[in-house]
Amino acid sequence: MAGGCALLLVGSVSLTVLAVHVFQTAQKSFTSCLPADFPAYPSAHLKRNFDYVIGTGLPEGDSHRCEQTLDTNDGVQTVNTFYASHLDSGDWKLGHNFAPDGPLDFHRISRPPTSGTVQFRPLQLIGGLGTRILISLDS
């Protein structure tokens, strides 16, 4: 009887530890790794969020790379126009807007090595086309 209770207790603790780990991992993957002042497209839904740290082939002077994938029902041109205007204001400076589907190059005015790209891909959705937004930021 005591052995069964001990086994049940160990199993419960193990499941609790596993559940906490899964919750923390899921929470981190859906919490933006972009700076708080980075323009957020209003109707975009976060699909992927990955935060690299030191030692992963980042540019010299950088210790962090954030990569995000977002989806929206809006068209590529609408999304491009939003990012082109918002990444050329505040502490952000637009470098190049190569084409209507990007990529856009940008950097932070207060720290020019903090830089990145935004790319846009047409996305087939139920009921029409949308846009997949691919953001990469080194800082």
C-alpha positions as CSV (number, residue, x, y, z in Angstrom):
1,M,0.0,0.0,0.0
2,A,2.8,2.4,1.0
3,G,4.7,1.6,-2.2
4,G,1.6,2.3,-4.3
5,C,1.1,5.7,-2.6
6,A,4.7,6.6,-3.1
7,L,4.5,5.6,-6.8
8,L,1.3,7.7,-7.2
9,L,3.1,10.7,-5.5
10,V,6.2,10.5,-7.7
11,G,3.9,10.2,-10.8
12,S,1.9,13.2,-9.8
13,V,5.0,15.3,-9.2
14,S,6.5,14.3,-12.5
15,L,3.4,15.2,-14.4
16,T,3.2,18.6,-12.6
17,V,6.9,19.4,-13.5
18,L,6.2,18.4,-17.1
19,A,3.0,20.5,-17.3
20,V,4.9,23.6,-15.9
21,H,7.7,23.1,-18.5
22,V,5.2,22.8,-21.4
23,F,3.3,25.9,-20.2
24,Q,6.5,28.0,-19.9
25,T,7.7,26.8,-23.3
26,A,4.3,27.6,-25.0
27,Q,4.1,31.0,-23.2
28,K,7.6,32.0,-24.4
29,S,6.8,31.0,-28.0
30,F,3.8,33.2,-28.1
31,T,5.2,36.2,-26.3
32,S,6.8,38.6,-28.7
33,C,10.6,38.7,-28.8
34,L,10.4,42.1,-30.6
35,P,11.0,45.3,-28.7
36,A,7.9,46.9,-27.3
37,D,8.1,49.9,-29.6
38,F,8.3,47.7,-32.8
39,P,5.3,48.3,-35.0
40,A,2.7,45.6,-34.6
41,Y,0.4,45.0,-37.5
42,P,-3.2,45.4,-36.1
43,S,-4.9,42.3,-37.4
44,A,-1.9,39.9,-37.6
45,H,-1.9,36.6,-35.7
46,L,1.4,35.3,-34.3
47,K,2.3,31.9,-35.8
48,R,5.9,31.5,-34.8
49,N,8.2,33.4,-32.5
50,F,11.8,32.3,-32.1
51,D,14.5,34.1,-30.0
52,Y,18.1,33.2,-30.7
53,V,20.8,34.1,-28.2
54,I,24.6,34.5,-28.2
55,G,26.6,32.0,-30.2
56,T,24.3,31.4,-33.1
57,G,26.1,33.2,-35.9
58,L,24.7,36.6,-35.2
59,P,26.4,39.8,-36.7
60,E,29.3,41.2,-34.6
61,G,28.1,43.2,-31.7
62,D,24.7,41.5,-31.5
63,S,23.6,39.0,-28.9
64,H,20.0,38.4,-30.0
65,R,18.0,37.5,-33.1
66,C,14.2,37.5,-33.0
67,E,12.3,35.8,-35.9
68,Q,8.6,36.1,-36.1
69,T,6.0,34.8,-38.5
70,L,2.6,36.4,-38.5
71,D,-0.5,35.9,-40.7
72,T,-3.2,38.5,-41.6
73,N,-6.2,38.6,-43.9
74,D,-5.0,41.8,-45.5
75,G,-3.2,42.0,-48.8
76,V,0.5,42.2,-49.4
77,Q,0.4,45.8,-50.6
78,T,-1.6,47.0,-47.5
79,V,0.8,45.3,-45.1
80,N,3.8,46.6,-47.0
81,T,2.5,50.2,-46.8
82,F,1.9,49.8,-43.1
83,Y,5.4,48.6,-42.3
84,A,7.0,51.1,-44.8
85,S,5.4,54.0,-42.9
86,H,5.7,52.7,-39.4
87,L,9.4,51.6,-39.8
88,D,10.2,55.1,-40.9
89,S,9.0,56.8,-37.7
90,G,9.8,57.0,-34.0
91,D,13.1,55.2,-33.3
92,W,13.0,53.2,-36.5
93,K,14.5,54.1,-39.9
94,L,13.5,52.5,-43.1
95,G,16.6,51.5,-45.2
96,H,15.2,50.0,-48.4
97,N,11.8,49.1,-49.7
98,F,12.8,46.8,-52.6
99,A,9.4,45.9,-54.0
100,P,5.7,45.8,-53.1
101,D,6.3,42.4,-51.5
102,G,9.5,43.5,-49.7
103,P,11.8,42.9,-48.2
104,L,12.0,46.0,-46.1
105,D,15.3,46.8,-44.4
106,F,15.3,48.9,-41.3
107,H,17.4,49.8,-38.3
108,R,17.0,51.5,-34.9
109,I,18.0,55.1,-34.9
110,S,19.3,55.1,-31.3
111,R,21.4,51.9,-32.0
112,P,22.0,51.4,-35.7
113,P,23.4,47.8,-35.3
114,T,19.9,46.9,-34.2
115,S,18.5,46.1,-37.6
116,G,16.4,43.7,-39.6
117,T,14.1,42.8,-42.4
118,V,10.4,42.4,-43.0
119,Q,9.2,40.2,-45.9
120,F,5.8,39.5,-47.2
121,R,4.3,36.4,-48.8
122,P,0.9,35.9,-50.3
123,L,-1.1,33.5,-48.2
124,Q,-4.1,31.4,-49.4
125,L,-6.8,31.6,-46.8
126,I,-10.4,30.4,-46.8
127,G,-12.3,33.1,-48.6
128,G,-9.3,34.8,-50.3
129,L,-5.8,35.9,-50.0
130,G,-3.9,37.2,-47.0
131,T,-0.3,37.9,-46.2
132,R,2.4,36.0,-44.2
133,I,4.7,38.5,-42.5
134,L,8.3,37.3,-41.8
135,I,10.2,39.6,-39.4
136,S,13.9,39.1,-38.5
137,L,15.6,41.5,-36.0
138,D,19.2,41.4,-34.8
139,S,20.1,43.4,-31.7
